[in-house]
Amino acid sequence: MLLELKNLEVAYGDYQVVWGVSLNVDEGEVVTLLGPNGSGKSTVLNTISGLVPVMRGDILVSGASIIGRPTHHRAGLGIAHVLERRRVFPHLTVQQNLLLGAWHREARSKRDATIAKVASMFPILRDRANQLANSLSGGEQQMLALARGLMAMPRLLMVDEPFLGLAPQIVEQMKDIFENIRKTGIAILFIEQNVRLALSMADRGYVLESGRLAVAGESKSLVNDKTVRKVFLGE
């Protein structure tokens, strides 16, 4: 087991937003975190990466608790987080954005080899290495955000809404990219609003409702699950 959350509870001040959530991601596995807007999905990912403190519960990586460890230490353990809406550095070049992804010690020592791997996975970024990030299309910026995350040599890549606002043909390209990342052995935990799309890509899924875990299981069993249909379709 690569990542394990045990009864995670999170609050912003006096307002609690996550209640007793437990989930796990195994080595090389693809897992999706689903739920309506405001259900706590992004908060869970932000808490894993240390951007939001834990109120109660535990987060374990390879069996060891990371509670209290700062975000940069968690990155060094192999956790990369691609935030919602890409968050590239708009006035830096594609190449500069990529190099910033390889900042921790091990990643810096191997960044030339890693950037070659990333370039083979995202050839369009290689061709546009000297362009400013804000000159890229939305889909290209999402590819840059993913590639920058891979520059950190993660064992777990967490991605928040990777398909948000993308044209259908770009979504298909992104699905292929996710599959290629999976083939390298990197585990993926991602958030997505399109339930069928997410479950078609993932091994397993977890559904949050109002900050609580509503249902979890293998993707095939969740596609037509009554609870999933209630949460997302109001049935």
N, C-alpha and C positions, 0 to 999 in steps of 0.2 A: 504494500500500500504506500503510495507516494504522498498523498495528502489526506488528512482526516480532520474533519470538524466535529467536535463533541459538544452538543447542547449549547451552541453559540448564541449569545444574547448581546445585542448592541443597542446603544441609545445615543441620541444627540441631546446632550443636556438631560432634561427630565423626560424627554419624549422617547420611549422605547420603540424601535422599528424592526428588530429581529428578535424572535422568541424561540429559543431551544432548537435551533437548526443543527442537524447532524447530517453530514454527507462525506463521501470519500471519492478519491480519484486514484486509480491504480496506474502503475507505470505503463506508458504507451497507450492509455485509454482516452477516448473522446467522450466527454460528459457535457450535457447541456443543462443550464439552469433557466427555467421558464417561470413565467408569472406575469400578471398584468402590471401596468405602470404603477409605481409606488409600492410594490410588494416586497421590496428589500433586496432585490437581486444585485444591484450595483453595490449596495452597502456590504453585502457578503464578500464580494471580490475585493472591495477596498479594505475590508478588515483583514482579509488573508494577506494582502500586500503591506499592511501596517499603516495605511493612510487614515484609518479610523480605529480607535482603541476598542478592545474587548471589554464588555461589562462583566459577563460571566461566560464560562465555558473554556474550551481549549482548542488550539490549532496545532496539529502535529505534522511535521514533514519527515518522512522516513522514520516515524515512530518517536521523534523528539519534539517536545513542545517548543514553539517559537514565540510564545507570549512574552512580550517585553522587548523582543528584538526589534531594532529599528528597520525601516524599509530597506536601506542599503544592505544590511546583513541578510535579509530575506532574499534579495536579488542574488547575492553571492551563494545562496543555497540552491539556486536554480529556479526561482520563481520570477517570471517576466509577466508584466501586466500591460496590455494594450487597452487604454482607456476609451470610453465612448467618444465618438465624433473625432477620432484620429489623433488629435493633439500633436501634430507634427510641428516642428519649429519652422514657421512660414518663411522667415527671411534668411534661413540657412539653406545650403544646397542639399540635394539628395544625398550626396556622399557625406557631408558633414552630419546630417541627421543619422545616417547609419553608424558612423564612427562614435557618436554619442551613446549609441546603444551598447557599445562594448567598453563600458567604463570600469567595471570591477576587475580585480587583478587577473584572474584567470582569463576572462574574456579579452582583456587588453593584450595579454601575451600571445593570443591566438587569433587576433582580429584579422590579419591578412588572409589566413586560411578560411575564416568564417565568412568574410566578405566575398570571397570567391564562391563559396557555397550558396550564399544568399543571392549573388548575381546570377547564378545558374537557375535558381528557382524563380527569380523575378527579372527576366532579361530586359524588360522595359525600364527598370530602374537603372540597370547598367548603362543603357543607352542615354539616360537622362541624368547621369551622375552629377553634372555641373549646373543643372537647372535649379532655380529656387523652388523650394517645396510648394510655395503658394501658387506656382504656375502650373501645377499638376491638376488633373481632373480629380473629382471626388474618389473615383475608384482607384486611381493611381496613388492618391494620398493614403487610402486605406492599405494598399499594398506596402507603401513605405512604412506605415505604422507597424504592420506585421513584421516586415523585414527588420526594422529597428529592434523589435522585441527579440527576434531570433539572434541578433548580434550579441545578446547577452548569454548565449549558449544555455538556454533554459532546459530544465527537465520538465517543467510545467509552464505552458503558455496559457495565460488567462486573457480572454478577449471579450470586451463588452460591446455588444451590438455591431458585429463586423459587417453586416449587410445593410445597415441603416442608410436609406436614401440612394441606394445603388440601382442602376438600371438592370433589368433581368439578365442581359448577356454578361454583365460584369459579375452578377451573383454567381452565374455558372462558372466563370473563371475562378472566382474566389473559392467555390466548392472544390475545384481541382487543386487549388493551392493548399487548402486544409488537408486534403487527402495526401498530398506530397509531404506535408509537415508530419502527418501521422506516420508515414512510412519511414521517417528518420528515427522514430522511437520516442518522439516528444509527446507527452500527454497534453491534452487540450481541455480546458474548462471554459465554456463560452455561454454568453447570454444572447438570446434571440427572441424576438416577438413572434416571428412566423413559426408556429408550432410544428407544422408538418415539415418544413424545411429543416428545422433544427433536429427533429427526431430522425429524419432521413440520413443525417450526417453522424449522429452520435450513437455510441453503444448503449448508454443509459441516460436517463433524465430525472431531474428533480423539479417539482412544481411548488412554487411559493405562493401563498395567498395571505395577504395582510401580515407579512412577516413571519408566517408559520409554514412549516412544511406540510403541504396538502397531500401529496402523493409522490412516490418514487418508484422506479422500476426500469426494466429494459425498454428500449425505444419501441420495439414491436408491440409490446403490451400497452404502452401509453397512448399510441396513436388513436385508439378508439375507447380509451378509458372514460368512464362516466364522469369522474371527478375532473379530469382534464377538460372535457366538453363543458362542464358546468362553470369552471373557472374562466374559460376563454370565450365561451359562446353563450353563457347565461342559461343553459338548458337545465 
